[in-house]
Amino acid sequence: MDVNKWIKRLRKSMRSKRPPLRPLRAAYIAAVSLVALISVGALVFAAHQAAPSIDAAPVATAVVTKATSPAPAKKTNVAVKARSADAVATAQAPDAVTITGCLEQDHDIFKLKDTSGAAAPKSRNWRTGFIAKRSSSITLVDVTNRLKLGAHVGERVSVTGALVDRELQGRSLQRVDASCD
């Protein structure tokens, strides 16, 4: 076989069998890519707007009145410090909320699903395009086992307590319905 023929065959096989892109086709691809990029950016922006912002807890200042009877300086300072500490502690304690939902158990964790109530947290989902808000599940905390949560699994219950970061520290529990239908 001649070397020149071999080189010609090699060059012929190396040529692209695909025709070059036409200018309109390249513009179409660029436009579709730009629209896709803008759509993804809008979804990220919507998800960012839906996320709850974490604000610093307001600092409570205690107003202390002077005692009417004269007292030693040490006792007054201790009393003032105790009063201000009590005022700050009560100012930072979360308010009691009542949330109704279906009680479910996952190993040692109890959750309220399909929640309702004025203070029930809402969340957004990718299935609705982050537009619609739905009820989200809440973890129930009962350290002393006073509420007997295990006896109410599968029932619709109303729990009153302090809600902190989607954890409800239950104080009281009432059965609303025998089943979660």
PyMOL commands that set and color helices and strands:
alter all, ss='L'
color gray80, all
select helices_A, chain A and resi 3-14+23-50+73-92+126-128+149-152
alter helices_A, ss='H'
color red, helices_A
select strands_A, chain A and resi 96-106+109-116+122-124+133-135+138-141+156-164+167-177
alter strands_A, ss='S'
color yellow, strands_A
deselect
rebuild
show_as cartoon
